[in-house]
Amino acid sequence: MSENGEFSFASKGASGRNQLPKIQTIKKETQVCHDDSTPPVKAQTIDELHSLQKKRSAPTTPIKGSEGAFSVTISEEERQKQQLRSISASLASLTRETGPKVVKGDPARKAASESNKVTLVPSHYTPTPNISDSALKFTHILYNLSPAELYEQAIKYEKGSFITSTGAIATLSGAKTGRSPRDKRVVKDKTTEDELWWGKGSPNIEMDEHTFLVNRERAVDYLNSLDKVFVNDQFLNWDPEHRIKVRIVSARAYHSLFMYNMCIRPTPEELENFGTPDFTIYNAGQFPCNRYTHHMTSSTSIDINLSRKEMVILGTQYAGEMKKGLFSLMHYLMPKRQILSLHSGCNMGKNGDVALFFGLSGTGKTTLSTDPNRYLIGDDEHCWSENGVSNIEGGCYAKCIDLSKEKEPDIWNAIKFGTVLENVVFDEHSREVDYGEKSVTENTRAAYPIDYIPNAKIPCIGPHPKNVILLACDAFGVLPPVSKLSLAQTMYHFISGYTALVAGTEEGVKQPQATFSACFGAAFIMLHPTKYAAMLAQKMQEHAATGWLVNTGWSGGSYGSGNRIKLAYTRKIIDAIHSGALLKANYTKTEVFGLEIPTEIQGVPSEILDPQNIWSDKNAYKDSLLKLAGLFKNNFVGFMDHKIGEDNKLSEEILAAGPIY
């Protein structure tokens, strides 16, 4: 110690025990011991220190109020106010003059961020004697949060949300673990009455405008009663010429992250000029509909109003309802632009050859389109326009039941930070997911951004397809593993959409059931199936595409006695289609269905290519074959009166392409 009472280093660079820097203590004024080895932080309180931890992010390009020489740059505060005005308008009740008072940010952090808060009170807001409680409060808007922010919200506030061992977030969808197609409603008005497919076989169950507004009011009032709501502004369709702007308003971080993954994510620059959305979803799924309301048959209702460009969800938290609701929207909007909307997977070879995979959930559409040797354009929803094909979505929604790294390595590796795992079961300590466990549901799912697949093609667009592959999960065990189709046969099987509903895909389905789903997606189409079929025929003819029917279901017997066709064999078949080898193969024709089947495929046992070869009971095979043929004929009766194309010639050819016995 020196004479003036100071501690100091003995020499420059001196150190104490274990080579640590010595502490210098000054006893002149403050009598405080401090560490001079590093500069002190620029904070006086712990809250101020926490505020320094996060760097504020903002768009890097200015917003322009007008174009050209007289463009005006808008301030960041004004930009955010414009954004909040748009959101307030989306949340507006139809019975009040204005939308709710909104403020951006998490209410739990209000005190720490008060100085940076941007609020919006409607300029013409005037209290009235009959004002509601919700009009007196602020609704906090959590706008386009990042996956990390949404993880925090889910873990803190949503029971049943956990981080798994791979970094994905596991969550629960509540009582509903699949879609509820019987609760889906579409508003029937003067426009949609003539445009949409109504009646027998149609997925469009009508509701009137007034009932929709009742449910919309119920959803909006519920959302406005909450302290905070999540708002996503995103895009549909990777083709920039035909892009659709969508806004999703929801109450759960799970739903916001799901749609962040499934829709196309805008850049900060694109968000600047997002403006008014083309379509809005109000997801109030935690709140039931009123069962006394007209057209309601349960506490769940999924309602689409094409004239108002809105969708309302009540009584179900299953996130897939949002995804498929937007798909229904695209099935209406795209054909108006002469663009074919498709329930299909899509990939592209290194030489630019594109293949479409049609099929319902459980047929292998996601698995087969996710091929490590080809570029993935998308796994579920696409458009075929004059420019080629484009993915509607920005993510993938894969089934997880019995998932393994060996069978599906790309999907397995995509389950990491940012991925949403729905209704899976995991070890309470290690958080390792058991993909074989079905105690919650068999319809376990993973939603992840498409760029989590290493060979995804970004942007998700491609040239015109060369192969159109129709996937069927045949529970009767009589369809061949692969058949080459004529154009008329392709149309017949496209309109028929035969498969088996696989357990868990829809609520109440416990084992495969034979079904027909027009265009391999009847639950989502809006127009009559023949309109989509005519567009597909035109595009296949124009671009010389070949049609194929691939059975991923049973062989050697029907469900319960036969065996599911091995995935390895199906992959070999698909490889032969991609390479063009199957176009050069020798073919024989089956009885009844008249399908062209190859006599040999490399890597596939030849005896399984003709189904009757591996049925031990030939009479049982023929009975099963005739039964399925009868089901096809009965199903197609509803389509016989509809004209396809400019004349009726194609319709007659399609009818002749069905089973004959």
C-alpha positions in Angstrom: 0.0 0.0 0.0 1.3 3.5 -0.9 1.3 6.4 1.5 -1.8 7.9 0.1 -3.8 4.7 0.7 -4.0 3.3 -2.8 -3.4 -0.3 -3.9 -1.6 -0.6 -7.2 0.3 -3.1 -9.4 3.9 -3.6 -8.5 4.9 -3.2 -12.1 3.2 -2.9 -15.5 1.6 -6.1 -16.5 1.9 -7.7 -13.0 -0.6 -10.4 -12.2 -1.9 -12.2 -9.1 -2.7 -15.8 -8.4 -3.3 -18.0 -11.4 -2.1 -15.2 -13.7 -5.3 -13.2 -13.1 -5.0 -9.4 -13.3 -4.6 -7.7 -9.9 -7.4 -5.6 -8.5 -6.6 -2.0 -8.0 -8.4 -0.4 -5.1 -8.7 3.4 -4.8 -9.7 4.8 -1.4 -9.7 8.5 -2.3 -13.4 9.5 -3.0 -15.7 6.7 -3.8 -14.2 4.0 -1.5 -15.5 1.5 -4.1 -13.5 -1.5 -5.2 -13.8 -2.1 -9.0 -12.1 -4.1 -11.7 -10.1 -2.1 -14.1 -9.1 -5.1 -16.3 -12.1 -4.4 -18.7 -14.0 -1.2 -19.6 -17.2 -0.8 -17.5 -20.6 -1.4 -19.2 -22.6 1.6 -20.3 -25.6 1.0 -18.0 -26.7 2.3 -14.7 -29.4 -0.4 -13.9 -30.0 -4.0 -14.7 -33.0 -3.1 -16.9 -30.8 -0.7 -18.9 -28.2 -3.5 -19.3 -30.9 -5.8 -20.6 -31.9 -3.2 -23.1 -28.4 -3.1 -24.5 -28.5 -6.8 -25.1 -30.8 -6.5 -28.0 -30.0 -4.6 -31.1 -33.1 -3.0 -32.8 -33.8 -4.3 -36.2 -35.4 -2.2 -39.0 -35.8 -2.4 -42.7 -32.8 -1.1 -44.6 -34.6 0.6 -47.5 -36.8 3.7 -47.3 -40.5 3.6 -47.9 -41.8 5.8 -50.6 -45.1 7.5 -50.5 -45.1 8.0 -54.3 -42.9 7.1 -57.1 -40.6 9.2 -59.3 -38.9 12.5 -58.7 -41.5 13.5 -56.0 -41.1 10.4 -53.8 -41.3 11.1 -50.1 -39.4 9.1 -47.5 -41.6 8.1 -44.6 -40.1 8.0 -41.1 -39.9 4.7 -39.2 -42.5 5.9 -36.7 -44.9 6.8 -39.5 -44.2 3.5 -41.2 -45.2 1.6 -38.0 -48.3 3.7 -37.6 -49.4 2.8 -41.1 -48.8 -0.8 -40.3 -50.9 -0.6 -37.1 -53.7 1.2 -38.9 -53.9 -1.7 -41.3 -53.9 -4.2 -38.5 -56.5 -2.2 -36.5 -58.7 -2.2 -39.6 -58.4 -6.0 -39.9 -59.5 -6.4 -36.3 -62.4 -3.9 -36.6 -65.8 -5.0 -35.5 -68.5 -4.6 -38.1 -70.8 -3.1 -35.4 -68.5 -0.3 -34.4 -67.0 2.6 -36.4 -63.4 1.9 -35.7 -60.9 -0.9 -35.1 -59.4 -1.5 -31.6 -56.6 0.6 -30.1 -53.4 -1.3 -30.9 -49.9 -1.1 -29.6 -46.9 -3.0 -30.9 -45.0 -5.3 -28.6 -45.4 -7.8 -25.8 -47.5 -6.5 -22.8 -45.1 -8.3 -20.4 -42.3 -5.9 -21.5 -44.3 -2.8 -21.5 -42.5 -1.1 -18.7 -39.1 -1.7 -20.1 -40.0 -0.5 -23.6 -42.4 2.4 -22.8 -40.1 5.0 -24.4 -40.0 3.1 -27.7 -43.7 2.2 -27.8 -45.7 3.0 -31.0 -49.4 3.1 -30.3 -52.4 3.8 -32.5 -55.6 5.3 -31.3 -58.1 5.8 -34.2 -58.2 9.5 -35.0 -62.0 9.7 -35.1 -62.4 7.7 -31.9 -65.1 9.2 -29.6 -66.3 7.5 -26.4 -70.0 6.7 -26.4 -72.4 5.7 -23.6 -72.7 2.1 -25.0 -68.9 1.6 -25.4 -67.6 -1.9 -24.8 -64.9 -2.8 -22.3 -62.7 -4.1 -25.2 -62.8 -0.6 -26.7 -61.2 0.9 -23.6 -58.1 -1.3 -23.7 -55.1 -1.6 -25.9 -54.5 -4.8 -27.9 -50.8 -5.6 -28.1 -49.7 -6.7 -31.6 -46.8 -9.2 -31.9 -46.0 -8.6 -35.5 -44.1 -11.1 -37.7 -42.0 -12.4 -34.8 -38.9 -14.5 -35.5 -38.9 -18.2 -34.5 -36.7 -17.4 -31.5 -39.2 -14.8 -30.2 -42.1 -17.2 -30.9 -40.3 -20.0 -29.0 -40.1 -17.7 -26.0 -43.8 -16.9 -26.2 -44.8 -20.5 -26.5 -42.6 -21.8 -23.7 -43.7 -19.1 -21.3 -47.4 -18.9 -22.0 -48.6 -22.0 -23.8 -49.0 -25.1 -21.7 -47.7 -28.2 -23.5 -44.9 -26.4 -25.4 -41.4 -27.9 -25.0 -38.1 -27.8 -26.7 -37.1 -31.2 -27.9 -33.6 -32.7 -28.0 -33.0 -31.6 -31.6 -34.2 -28.0 -31.0 -37.6 -28.3 -32.5 -40.6 -27.1 -30.5 -43.2 -29.7 -29.5 -46.7 -28.5 -29.0 -50.3 -29.7 -28.7 -53.3 -28.8 -31.0 -55.9 -29.5 -28.3 -58.9 -31.7 -28.7 -58.7 -31.6 -32.5 -55.7 -33.5 -33.9 -56.8 -33.4 -37.6 -59.0 -31.4 -39.9 -62.7 -31.2 -39.5 -64.0 -31.2 -43.1 -67.7 -31.5 -42.0 -67.4 -28.2 -40.1 -66.0 -26.3 -43.1 -68.4 -23.7 -44.6 -68.3 -21.4 -47.6 -70.5 -18.4 -48.1 -72.9 -18.8 -50.9 -73.7 -15.4 -52.6 -74.7 -14.2 -56.0 -71.1 -14.7 -57.3 -70.2 -18.0 -55.7 -73.6 -19.5 -56.4 -72.7 -19.9 -60.1 -68.9 -20.3 -59.8 -68.4 -22.9 -57.1 -69.1 -26.6 -57.0 -72.2 -27.2 -54.8 -74.3 -30.2 -54.0 -73.5 -34.0 -53.9 -69.8 -34.8 -53.6 -68.8 -31.2 -53.1 -66.7 -30.2 -50.1 -68.4 -26.7 -50.1 -71.1 -26.7 -47.5 -73.0 -23.5 -47.9 -73.6 -20.8 -45.3 -75.2 -17.4 -45.7 -73.5 -14.0 -45.4 -75.2 -13.1 -42.1 -74.1 -16.3 -40.4 -70.5 -15.7 -41.5 -70.6 -12.1 -40.0 -71.9 -13.5 -36.7 -69.0 -15.9 -36.5 -66.6 -13.2 -37.7 -67.8 -10.9 -34.9 -67.4 -13.7 -32.4 -63.8 -14.3 -33.5 -62.8 -10.7 -33.7 -64.4 -9.9 -30.2 -62.5 -12.9 -28.8 -59.2 -11.7 -30.3 -59.7 -8.1 -29.2 -60.4 -9.3 -25.6 -56.9 -10.7 -25.3 -53.9 -8.8 -24.1 -52.0 -9.7 -27.2 -52.5 -11.2 -30.6 -50.0 -12.5 -33.2 -50.1 -11.1 -36.7 -48.2 -12.6 -39.7 -48.1 -10.8 -43.0 -46.8 -13.3 -45.6 -47.1 -14.4 -49.2 -48.5 -17.3 -51.2 -47.0 -18.5 -54.5 -43.3 -18.2 -55.4 -44.2 -16.9 -58.9 -43.8 -13.1 -58.4 -46.4 -12.4 -61.1 -49.1 -14.3 -59.3 -48.2 -13.8 -55.6 -51.0 -13.4 -53.0 -50.6 -11.3 -49.8 -52.1 -13.0 -46.7 -52.5 -11.8 -43.1 -53.0 -14.3 -40.3 -54.3 -13.0 -36.9 -54.0 -15.7 -34.2 -54.0 -16.1 -30.4 -51.2 -18.7 -30.1 -47.4 -18.5 -30.8 -47.8 -22.1 -32.1 -50.1 -20.9 -34.8 -47.9 -17.9 -35.7 -44.7 -20.1 -35.9 -46.6 -22.7 -38.0 -47.7 -20.1 -40.5 -44.2 -18.5 -40.5 -42.9 -21.8 -41.6 -45.7 -22.7 -44.1 -46.2 -19.4 -45.9 -43.5 -17.5 -47.9 -41.5 -15.3 -45.6 -41.2 -11.7 -46.8 -37.9 -9.8 -46.6 -37.9 -6.6 -44.4 -37.9 -4.6 -47.7 -41.0 -6.5 -48.9 -42.8 -5.8 -45.6 -42.3 -2.1 -46.0 -44.8 -1.9 -48.9 -47.0 -4.9 -47.8 -50.0 -2.6 -47.5 -53.5 -4.2 -47.4 -53.6 -8.0 -47.5 -55.5 -9.8 -50.3 -56.9 -12.3 -47.7 -57.1 -12.4 -43.9 -57.5 -15.4 -41.5 -59.0 -14.8 -38.0 -57.9 -17.8 -36.0 -59.9 -17.8 -32.8 -59.6 -21.6 -32.5 -59.5 -21.6 -28.7 -63.0 -20.1 -28.6 -66.0 -22.2 -29.8 -68.7 -21.1 -32.2 -72.2 -20.7 -30.9 -74.0 -24.0 -31.7 -77.3 -22.1 -31.8 -76.1 -20.2 -34.8 -77.6 -21.2 -38.1 -75.6 -23.8 -40.1 -73.5 -24.8 -37.0 -73.4 -28.5 -36.3 -70.8 -28.6 -33.6 -68.6 -26.2 -31.6 -66.2 -26.0 -34.5 -66.6 -23.9 -37.6 -64.1 -23.1 -40.4 -65.7 -20.4 -42.6 -64.6 -18.9 -45.9 -66.0 -15.8 -47.4 -64.5 -15.2 -50.9 -66.3 -11.9 -51.4 -64.9 -10.4 -48.2 -61.6 -12.3 -48.7 -61.7 -13.6 -45.1 -61.6 -16.8 -43.2 -62.7 -17.4 -39.6 -61.7 -20.4 -37.4 -63.6 -21.2 -34.2 -63.5 -24.3 -32.0 -60.3 -26.0 -33.3 -56.6 -25.3 -32.7 -55.4 -27.7 -35.3 -53.0 -25.6 -37.4 -53.6 -27.5 -40.6 -57.0 -25.8 -41.0 -55.2 -22.5 -41.8 -52.9 -24.1 -44.4 -55.7 -25.9 -46.2 -58.0 -22.9 -45.9 -55.5 -20.9 -47.9 -55.2 -23.8 -50.4 -58.9 -23.6 -51.0 -58.5 -19.9 -51.6 -55.8 -20.6 -54.3 -58.1 -23.2 -55.9 -60.6 -20.4 -56.5 -58.3 -17.5 -57.4 -55.7 -19.2 -59.6 -58.1 -20.8 -62.2 -59.5 -17.3 -62.7 -56.1 -16.4 -64.0 -55.9 -19.6 -66.2 -53.5 -21.1 -63.7 -54.0 -24.7 -62.6 -53.8 -25.2 -58.8 -52.6 -28.6 -57.8 -52.6 -30.8 -54.6 -49.2 -32.2 -55.5 -45.6 -32.6 -54.6 -43.0 -31.4 -57.2 -39.3 -31.9 -57.7 -36.8 -31.4 -60.5 -33.8 -33.3 -61.8 -30.4 -31.9 -62.5 -31.3 -31.7 -66.2 -34.4 -29.6 -65.5 -37.0 -32.4 -65.8 -39.9 -31.7 -63.5 -42.3 -34.3 -62.0 -45.6 -33.7 -60.3 -46.8 -36.0 -57.5 -50.6 -36.1 -56.9 -51.9 -37.8 -53.8 -53.8 -37.5 -50.6 -52.2 -37.5 -47.1 -50.7 -40.9 -46.5 -50.0 -41.9 -50.1 -46.3 -40.9 -49.9 -46.5 -37.6 -51.7 -44.2 -35.8 -49.3 -41.8 -38.7 -48.9 -41.5 -39.4 -52.7 -41.2 -35.8 -53.7 -38.4 -35.3 -51.1 -35.7 -37.1 -53.1 -32.0 -36.5 -52.1 -31.0 -36.9 -55.8 -33.4 -34.2 -57.0 -34.2 -30.6 -56.2 -37.4 -30.1 -54.1 -39.7 -27.5 -55.5 -42.4 -28.3 -52.9 -44.1 -31.2 -51.1 -47.9 -30.4 -51.2 -49.3 -27.4 -53.1 -48.4 -26.0 -56.5 -49.5 -23.8 -59.4 -48.9 -24.6 -63.1 -49.0 -21.4 -65.1 -47.7 -20.1 -68.4 -44.3 -19.7 -66.7 -44.0 -23.3 -65.5 -44.6 -24.6 -62.0 -44.3 -22.7 -58.6 -44.8 -23.7 -55.0 -47.7 -22.0 -53.2 -46.0 -22.4 -49.8 -42.8 -21.6 -48.1 -42.6 -24.8 -46.0 -43.3 -28.5 -45.7 -45.9 -30.3 -43.5 -44.7 -33.9 -43.1 -46.3 -36.8 -41.3 -44.1 -38.0 -38.4 -45.6 -41.3 -37.5 -42.9 -44.0 -37.5 -40.4 -41.5 -38.9 -36.9 -42.9 -39.0 -33.5 -41.4 -40.2 -32.9 -44.4 -42.4 -36.1 -44.2 -44.3 -36.5 -40.4 -44.6 -33.2 -38.7 -43.8 -34.1 -35.3 -45.2 -37.3 -35.0 -43.2 -35.5 -36.4 -40.1 -32.7 -33.8 -40.4 -35.2 -31.0 -41.0 -36.6 -31.4 -37.4 -34.4 -28.9 -35.7 -34.7 -25.3 -34.3 -37.6 -23.5 -35.8 -39.6 -26.7 -36.7 -43.0 -27.2 -35.1 -43.7 -30.7 -34.0 -47.5 -31.3 -33.5 -48.8 -33.8 -30.9 -45.7 -35.9 -30.7 -44.6 -37.8 -27.6 -41.2 -37.4 -26.1 -39.1 -38.5 -23.1 -39.7 -36.3 -20.1 -36.0 -36.1 -19.3 -34.0 -36.3 -22.5 -36.8 -34.7 -24.6 -36.1 -37.3 -27.4 -39.1 -37.8 -29.6 -40.6 -41.2 -29.9 -42.1 -41.1 -33.5 -43.7 -44.6 -33.1 -45.8 -43.4 -30.1 -49.5 -42.8 -31.0 -50.9 -42.0 -27.5 -51.9 -38.5 -28.5 -52.8 -39.2 -32.2 -51.5 -41.1 -35.2 -51.5 -37.8 -37.2 -48.3 -36.4 -35.7 -46.8 -33.7 -37.9 -43.7 -31.6 -38.5 -43.9 -28.1 -40.1 -40.6 -26.6 -41.2 -39.3 -24.1 -43.8 -38.6 -25.6 -47.1 -35.0 -24.4 -47.0 -34.4 -26.9 -44.2 -34.3 -29.5 -47.0 -30.7 -29.3 -48.3 -31.6 -29.7 -51.9 -34.6 -27.4 -52.0 -34.7 -25.2 -55.0 -34.9 -21.6 -53.9 -36.9 -19.8 -55.4 -39.3 -22.7 -55.6 -40.1 -22.5 -59.2 -39.4 -24.8 -62.2 -40.1 -25.4 -65.9 -43.1 -27.2 -67.3 -43.5 -30.9 -66.0 -42.6 -33.9 -68.0 -44.1 -36.5 -65.7 -47.5 -36.4 -63.9 -47.5 -39.1 -61.2 -50.8 -40.1 -59.6 -50.3 -41.8 -56.2 -53.0 -44.2 -54.8 -52.9 -46.1 -51.6 -54.9 -49.1 -52.7 -56.5 -50.9 -49.8 -57.9 -53.6 -52.1 -54.5 -54.7 -53.3 -55.4 -55.0 -57.0 -53.8 -52.0 -58.6 -50.3 -52.5 -60.0 -47.3 -50.9 -58.4 -47.0 -48.7 -61.5 -49.0 -48.2 -64.7 -48.4 -45.9 -67.7 -51.5 -44.0 -68.5 -52.9 -42.5 -71.7 -54.2 -38.9 -71.5 -57.8 -40.1 -71.1 -56.8 -42.6 -68.4 -54.8 -39.8 -66.6 -57.9 -37.6 -66.6 -60.1 -40.5 -65.4 -57.9 -41.3 -62.5 -57.3 -37.6 -61.7 -61.0 -36.9 -61.5 -61.6 -40.2 -59.5 -58.8 -39.5 -57.0 -58.9 -43.0 -55.6 -57.0 -43.9 -52.4 -57.5 -45.1 -48.9 -57.8 -42.7 -46.0 -54.9 -43.5 -43.8 -55.3 -43.6 -40.0 -55.1 -40.2 -38.3 -55.4 -38.0 -41.4 -58.9 -37.1 -40.5 -60.6 -37.1 -37.1 -62.2 -40.5 -36.4 -60.3 -42.5 -39.0 -58.5 -45.4 -37.3 -57.7 -47.7 -40.2 -57.5 -47.4 -44.0 -60.9 -46.8 -45.7 -61.4 -46.9 -49.5 -62.4 -43.4 -50.7 -62.5 -41.2 -53.8 -61.4 -37.6 -53.6 -61.7 -35.7 -56.9 -58.5 -34.3 -58.2 -56.7 -36.0 -55.3 -57.9 -33.2 -53.0 -61.7 -32.8 -53.1 -61.7 -31.4 -49.6 -59.9 -28.3 -50.9 -61.2 -27.7 -54.4 -63.7 -24.9 -55.0 -64.7 -25.5 -58.7 -66.2 -28.6 -60.3 -63.4 -31.3 -60.7 -63.9 -31.4 -64.5 -62.7 -27.8 -64.7 -59.4 -28.6 -63.2 -59.2 -31.8 -65.3 -59.7 -29.8 -68.5 -56.9 -27.5 -67.5 -54.6 -30.4 -66.7 -55.3 -32.1 -70.0 -54.6 -28.9 -71.9 -51.3 -28.4 -70.2 -50.2 -32.0 -70.5 -50.9 -32.0 -74.2 -49.2 -28.7 -74.7 -46.0 -29.7 -72.9 -46.0 -33.5 -73.8 -46.2 -34.7 -70.3 -46.7 -38.5 -69.5 -49.2 -39.7 -66.9 -48.4 -42.6 -64.4 -50.5 -44.3 -61.7 -48.4 -45.5 -58.8 -49.8 -47.7 -56.1 -48.2 -47.2 -52.7 -50.8 -49.4 -50.9 -51.2 -53.1 -50.6 -50.1 -56.0 -52.7 -50.7 -59.8 -52.5 -54.0 -59.3 -50.7 -56.3 -56.5 -49.5 -55.7 -54.6 -46.3 -55.4 -57.1 -43.4 -54.2 -60.0 -45.5 -51.7 -58.5 -48.0 -48.6 -56.5 -47.4 -47.8 -52.8 -48.0 -45.6 -52.3 -51.0 -42.1 -51.6 -49.8 -41.0 -48.0 -50.0 -37.7 -49.1 -51.5 -39.5 -50.7 -54.5 -41.6 -47.6 -55.0 -38.5 -45.4 -55.0 -37.0 -47.6 -57.7 -40.1 -47.2 -59.8 -40.0 -43.4 -59.4 -36.3 -43.4 -60.3 -37.2 -45.3 -63.5 -39.9 -42.7 -64.3 -37.5 -39.8 -63.8 -34.7 -41.4 -65.9 -37.0 -42.2 -68.8 -36.3 -45.9 -68.6 -40.0 -46.7 -68.1 -40.8 -45.1 -71.4 -38.6 -47.7 -73.1 -39.9 -50.7 -71.2 -42.1 -53.5 -72.6 -45.8 -53.4 -71.4 -48.7 -55.7 -71.0 -52.3 -54.7 -70.4 -54.3 -55.7 -67.3 -57.9 -56.9 -67.5 -60.8 -54.8 -66.3 -58.9 -51.5 -65.7 -56.9 -51.8 -69.0 -53.7 -50.5 -67.4 -50.3 -50.7 -69.2 -47.8 -52.4 -66.8 -44.1 -52.8 -67.4 -42.7 -56.4 -67.5 -39.4 -55.4 -65.8 -38.0 -52.6 -63.7 -34.4 -52.6 -62.4 -34.3 -53.2 -58.6 -38.0 -54.3 -58.4 -39.1 -58.0 -58.3 -40.8 -58.7 -61.6 -43.5 -60.9 -60.0 -45.0 -58.0 -58.1 -45.5 -55.8 -61.2 -48.7 -57.8 -62.1 -50.8 -57.9 -58.9 -52.5 -61.2 -59.7 -49.1 -63.0 -59.7 -48.7 -62.8 -55.9 -52.3 -63.4 -54.7 -52.5 -67.0 -53.5 -56.2 -67.0 -53.9 -57.0 -66.1 -57.5 -60.7 -66.1 -57.0 -60.4 -63.7 -54.1 -58.2 -61.5 -56.3 -60.8 -61.3 -59.1 -63.6 -60.6 -56.5 -61.5 -57.8 -55.1 -60.7 -56.4 -58.6 -64.4 -56.4 -59.6 -65.4 -54.8 -56.3 -63.0 -51.9 -56.8 -64.0 -51.5 -60.5 -67.7 -51.2 -59.3 -66.7 -48.5 -56.8 -64.9 -46.6 -59.6 -68.0 -46.8 -61.8 -70.4 -45.8 -59.1 -68.2 -42.9 -58.1 -67.9 -41.6 -61.7 -71.6 -41.3 -62.2 -71.6 -37.9 -60.7 -69.2 -36.6 -63.3 -70.7 -38.0 -66.5 -73.0 -35.1 -67.2 -70.3 -32.5 -67.2 -68.7 -31.3 -70.4 -64.9 -31.3 -70.5 -63.2 -29.0 -73.0 -64.7 -27.1 -76.0 -66.5 -30.2 -77.3 -67.6 -33.4 -75.7 -65.1 -35.6 -77.3 -62.7 -35.7 -74.4 -65.5 -36.5 -72.0 -66.4 -39.6 -74.0 -62.7 -40.6 -74.2 -62.4 -40.2 -70.4 -65.5 -42.4 -69.7 -64.1 -45.1 -72.1 -60.8 -45.0 -70.1 -62.5 -46.4 -66.9 -62.8 -50.0 -65.9 -64.7 -52.3 -68.4 -66.2 -55.7 -67.3 
